[in-house]
Amino acid sequence: MLVCDPIDEIGLKMLKDSGFEVDYKPNITAQELKDVVPEYDALLVRSRTKVTKEIIEAGKRLKAIGRAGVGLDNIDLDAAKAKGIKVVNAPESLTQSVIELVTGFMIALSRYMCKADKTMKEGKWLKTEFLGHELSGKTLGIVGFGRIGRGVAKVAHTLGMKILVYDVVQIDEKTLAEYEAKQVSLDEVLKNSDFVTLHVPGGPQTYHLIDISKLKLMKPNAFIINTSRGNVIKEDDLVYALKNKMIAGAALDVFEVEPPTNKELLSLDNVIFTPHIGGETVEAQRLAATLTVERLIEALKQ
């Protein structure tokens, strides 16, 4: 077993206790992985390592690949399927962690918390300049209504927010009623929401889902939050919208290139940036490790 990215030590212990010979190389490069992958029966990765078709074809002994986290867009699933390699992950492991980050983003944006902190550290007391807004009574647009989207809806509903939902599949009425939510088109979500939060998977269908044509639909006092995949938003278009006050601000945990290289985006003071930490809690990482390892061991037994 080759572990290619940092995982909670409980996952490593579980593997060793199950009798696996484990090599832990959390900083392995793509070329190094290609060179050594023929020696292994299984890989365990997070989002950093890209398990490409080239890597999979080089893995002559590969029987299973585990992704300790949610998405599988960093693994060539078609190539794995063609070789009969099982792919497992733990989509439920990061749910609560991301829900809480999104909630924090909404509060921080609406109350200018980052700007207030920065100016305080500069010795300024700008009490009257940070007149914020309560979340209660505001409309939250949720793009993608899976585990995380529904979790965010639960918190938002408790806070007294109105909820609009967009998803490519029809959500049953009972689920919508639970959050007093309404399913509408993507354009309607963007036009009518005070906050828009993105919870869609990566891939061709969602690539640049939010571009300038979509950003133009949003209210000038609205905020957009992205904790899904960086390329769901076309970054250059977001920069244009923010600089021209087409929207009020954004909170980004993911970027088209990571670490981000878009200096113009990073220079904006109406954006909160975090370095892809949606799932970076002790609890989430422990759960991701244990669930993925359990499923990986089971896959290898079959």
For each residue, the residues with C-beta under 8 A, 3 or more apart:
1: 15 20 21 22 23 40 41 42 43 44
2: 22 23 25 28 33 36 37 39 40 42 43 44
3: 7 11 12 15 22 23 24 25 26 43 44 45
4: 25 26 28 33 43 44 45 46 48 49
5: 26 44 45 46 47 48 49 68
6: 26 46
7: 3 11 12 26 44 46 68 285 288 289 292
8: 11 12 282 285 286 288 289 290
9: 12 13
10: 13 14 286 289 290
11: 3 7 8 14 15 44 68 289 290 292 293
12: 3 7 8 9 15 16 22 24 289
13: 9 10 16 17
14: 10 11 17 18 289 290 293 294 297
15: 1 3 11 12 18 20 22 44 293 297
16: 12 13 19 20 22
17: 13 14
18: 14 15 297
19: 16
20: 1 15 16 42 297
21: 1
22: 1 2 3 12 15 16
23: 1 2 3 40
24: 3 12
25: 2 3 4 28 32
26: 3 4 5 6 7
27:
28: 2 4 25 32 33 36 49
29: 32 33
30: 33 34 49 50 52 55
31: 34 35
32: 25 28 29 35 36
33: 2 4 28 29 30 36 37 49 55
34: 30 31 37 54 55 58
35: 31 32
36: 2 28 32 33 39 40
37: 2 33 34 40 43 55 58 59 62
38: 58 59 60 61
39: 2 36 61
40: 1 2 23 36 37 43 59 61 62
41: 1 61 62 63 64 300
42: 1 2 20 62 63 64 65 66 296 300
43: 1 2 3 4 37 40 49 51 59 62 64 65 66
44: 1 2 3 4 5 7 11 15 65 66 68 292 293 296
45: 3 4 5 48 49 51 65 66 67 68 74 75
46: 4 5 6 7 49 67 68 69 288
47: 5 67 69 71 74 276
48: 4 5 45 74
49: 4 5 28 30 33 43 45 46 74
50: 30 55 74 75
51: 43 45 55 56 65 74 75 76 80
52: 30 55 56 76 79
53: 56 57 76 78 79
54: 34 57 58
55: 30 33 34 37 50 51 52 58 59
56: 51 52 53 59 62 65 76 79 80 83 85
57: 53 54 79 83
58: 34 37 38 54 55
59: 37 38 40 43 55 56 62 85
60: 38
61: 38 39 40 41
62: 37 40 41 42 43 56 59 65 83 85
63: 41 42 85 86 299 300
64: 41 42 43 85 86 87 88 296 299 300
65: 42 43 44 45 51 56 62 75 80 85 86 87 88
66: 42 43 44 45 87 88 89 292 293 295 296 299
67: 45 46 47 71 72 74 75 87 88 89 90 292
68: 5 7 11 44 45 46 89 90 93 285 288 289 292 293
69: 46 47 89 90 93 94 279 288 292
70: 89 90 91 93 94 279
71: 47 67 74 89 201 202 229
72: 67 75 77 87 89
73: 201 202 203 229
74: 45 47 48 49 50 51 67 71
75: 45 50 51 65 67 72 80 87
76: 51 52 53 56 79 80
77: 72 80 81 87
78: 53 81 82
79: 52 53 56 57 76 82 83
80: 51 56 65 75 76 77 83 85 86 87
81: 77 78 84 85
82: 78 79
83: 56 57 62 79 80
84: 81
85: 56 59 62 63 64 65 80 81
86: 63 64 65 80 299 302
87: 64 65 66 67 72 75 77 80
88: 64 65 66 67 292 295 296 298 299
89: 66 67 68 69 70 71 72 292 295
90: 67 68 69 70 93 94 287 288 291 292 295
91: 70 147
92: 95 147 287 291
93: 68 69 70 90 279 284 287 288 291 292
94: 69 70 90 97 98 148 278 279 284 287 288
95: 92 98 99 147 148 151
96: 99 100 151 283 284
97: 94 100 101 278 279 280 281 283 284
98: 94 95 101 102 148 151 227 278 279
99: 95 96 102 103 148 151 152 155
100: 96 97 103 104 281
101: 97 98 104 105 227 253 274 277 278
102: 98 99 105 106 148 152 197 225 227
103: 99 100 106 107 152 155 156
104: 100 101 107 108
105: 101 102 108 109 197 225 227 251 272
106: 102 103 109 110 135 140 156 195 197 223 225
107: 103 104 110 111 113 135
108: 104 105 111 112 113 114 251 272
109: 105 106 112 195 223 225 248 249 251 272
110: 106 107 132 133 134 135 138 223
111: 107 108 116 130 132 133
112: 108 109 115 116 130 132
113: 107 108 116 117
114: 108 117 118 272
115: 112 118 119 130 269
116: 111 112 113 119 120 126 130
117: 113 114 120 121
118: 114 115 121 122
119: 115 116 122 124 126
120: 116 117 123 124 125
121: 117 118
122: 118 119
123: 120
124: 119 120
125: 120
126: 116 119 129 130
127: 130
128: 131
129: 126
130: 111 112 115 116 126 127
131: 128
132: 110 111 112
133: 110 111 138
134: 110 137 138
135: 106 107 110 138 156 159 160 161 195
136: 159 160 161
137: 134 160 161 162
138: 110 133 134 135 161 162 194 195
139: 161 162 163 164 192 193 194 195
140: 106 152 153 156 161 162 163 164 193 194 195 196 197
141: 164 165 166 189 190 192 193 195 196 197
142: 145 149 152 153 163 164 165 166 181 189 197 199
143: 149 166 167 186 189 196 197 198 199 200 209
144: 148 149 166 167 198 199 200 201 228
145: 142 149 150 153 165 166 167 171 183 199
146: 149 150 199
147: 91 92 95 150 151
148: 94 95 98 99 102 144 151 152 199 227
149: 142 143 144 145 146 152 153 165 167 197 199
150: 145 146 147 153 154 175 179
151: 95 96 98 99 147 148 154 155
152: 99 102 103 140 142 148 149 155 156 197 199
153: 140 142 145 149 150 156 157 163 165 179 181
154: 150 151 157 158 179
155: 99 103 151 152 158 159
156: 103 106 135 140 152 153 159 161 163 179
157: 153 154 160 161 163 179 180 181
158: 154 155
159: 135 136 155 156
160: 135 136 137 157
161: 135 136 137 138 139 140 156 157
162: 137 138 139 140 180
163: 139 140 142 153 156 157 179 180 181 182
164: 139 140 141 142 181 182 183 184 188 189 192 193
165: 141 142 145 149 153 171 176 181 182 183 184 189
166: 141 142 143 144 145 183 184 185 186 188 189
167: 143 144 145 149 170 171 183
168: 205
169:
170: 167 183
171: 145 165 167 175 176 181 183
172: 175 176
173: 176 177
174: 177 178
175: 150 171 172 178 179
176: 165 171 172 173 179 180 181 182 183
177: 173 174 180 181
178: 174 175 181
179: 150 153 154 156 157 163 175 176
180: 157 162 163 176 177
181: 142 153 157 163 164 165 171 176 177 178
182: 163 164 165 176
183: 145 164 165 166 167 170 171 176
184: 164 165 166 188 189 192
185: 166 188 189
186: 143 166 189 190 209 214
187: 190 191 214 217
188: 164 166 184 185 191 192
189: 141 142 143 164 165 166 184 185 186 192 193 196
190: 141 186 187 193 196 214 215 217 218
191: 187 188 217 218 219
192: 139 141 164 184 188 189
193: 139 140 141 164 189 190 196 218 219 222
194: 138 139 140 219 221 222 223
195: 106 109 135 138 139 140 141 222 223 224 225
196: 140 141 143 189 190 193 218 222 223 224 225
197: 102 105 106 140 141 142 143 149 152 224 225 226 227
198: 143 144 209 210 224 225 226 227 228 232 233
199: 142 143 144 145 146 148 149 152 227 228
200: 143 144 206 209 228 229 232
201: 71 73 144 206 228 229
202: 71 73 206 207 228 229 231 232
203: 73 206 207
204: 207
205: 168 209
206: 200 201 202 203 209 228 229 231 232
207: 202 203 204 231 232
208: 211 231 232 233 234
209: 143 186 198 200 205 206 214 232 233
210: 198 214 215 224 232 233 234 237 238
211: 208 214 215 233 234 237
212: 215 216 234 237 240 241
213: 216 217
214: 186 187 190 209 210 211 217 218
215: 190 210 211 212 218 224 237 238 241 246 247
216: 212 213 241 246
217: 187 190 191 213 214
218: 190 191 193 196 214 215 222 224 241 246 247
219: 191 193 194 222 247
220: 245 246 247 248
221: 194 248
222: 193 194 195 196 218 219 247 248
223: 106 109 110 194 195 196 247 248 249 250 251
224: 195 196 197 198 210 215 218 233 238 247 250 251
225: 102 105 106 109 195 196 197 198 250 251 252
226: 197 198 230 232 233 250 251 252 253 254
227: 98 101 102 105 148 197 198 199 253 254 278
228: 144 198 199 200 201 202 206 232 254
229: 71 73 200 201 202 206 232 254
230: 226 233 235 252 254 255 256 257 258
231: 202 206 207 208 234 256
232: 198 200 202 206 207 208 209 210 226 228 229 254
233: 198 208 209 210 211 224 226 230 237 238 252 256
234: 208 210 211 212 231 237 238
235: 230 238 239 255 256 262 265
236: 239 240 262
237: 210 211 212 215 233 234 240 241
238: 210 215 224 233 234 235 241 242 250 265
239: 235 236 242 243 262 264 265 268
240: 212 236 237 243 244 246
241: 212 215 216 218 237 238 244 246 247
242: 238 239 245 246 247 249 250 268 270 271
243: 239 240 268
244: 240 241
245: 220 242 248
246: 215 216 218 220 240 241 242
247: 215 218 219 220 222 223 224 241 242 250
248: 109 220 221 222 223 245 270
249: 109 223 242 270 271 272
250: 223 224 225 226 238 242 247 270 271 272
251: 105 108 109 223 224 225 226 271 272 273 274
252: 225 226 230 233 255 271 272 273 274
253: 101 226 227 274 275 276 277 278
254: 226 227 228 229 230 232 258 276 278
255: 230 235 252 258 259 260 262 276
256: 230 231 233 235 260 262
257: 230 260 261 262
258: 230 254 255 275 276
259: 255 275
260: 255 256 257 265 266 273
261: 257
262: 235 236 239 255 256 257 265 266
263: 266 267
264: 239 267 268
265: 235 238 239 260 262 268 271
266: 260 262 263 273
267: 263 264
268: 239 242 243 264 265 271
269: 115
270: 242 248 249 250
271: 242 249 250 251 252 265 268
272: 105 108 109 114 249 250 251 252
273: 251 252 260 266
274: 101 251 252 253 277
275: 253 258 259
276: 47 253 254 255 258 280
277: 101 253 274 280
278: 94 97 98 101 227 253 254
279: 69 70 93 94 97 98 284 285 288
280: 97 276 277 284 285
281: 97 100 284 285
282: 8 285 286
283: 96 97 286 287
284: 93 94 96 97 279 280 281 287 288
285: 7 8 68 279 280 281 282 288 289
286: 8 10 282 283 289 290
287: 90 92 93 94 283 284 290 291
288: 7 8 46 68 69 90 93 94 279 284 285 291 292
289: 7 8 10 11 12 14 68 285 286 292 293
290: 8 10 11 14 286 287 293 294
291: 90 92 93 287 288 294 295
292: 7 11 44 66 67 68 69 88 89 90 93 288 289 295 296
293: 11 14 15 44 66 68 289 290 296 297
294: 14 290 291 297 298
295: 66 88 89 90 291 292 298 299
296: 42 44 64 66 88 292 293 299 300
297: 14 15 18 20 293 294 300 301
298: 88 294 295 301 302
299: 63 64 66 86 88 295 296 302
300: 41 42 63 64 296 297
301: 297 298
302: 86 298 299
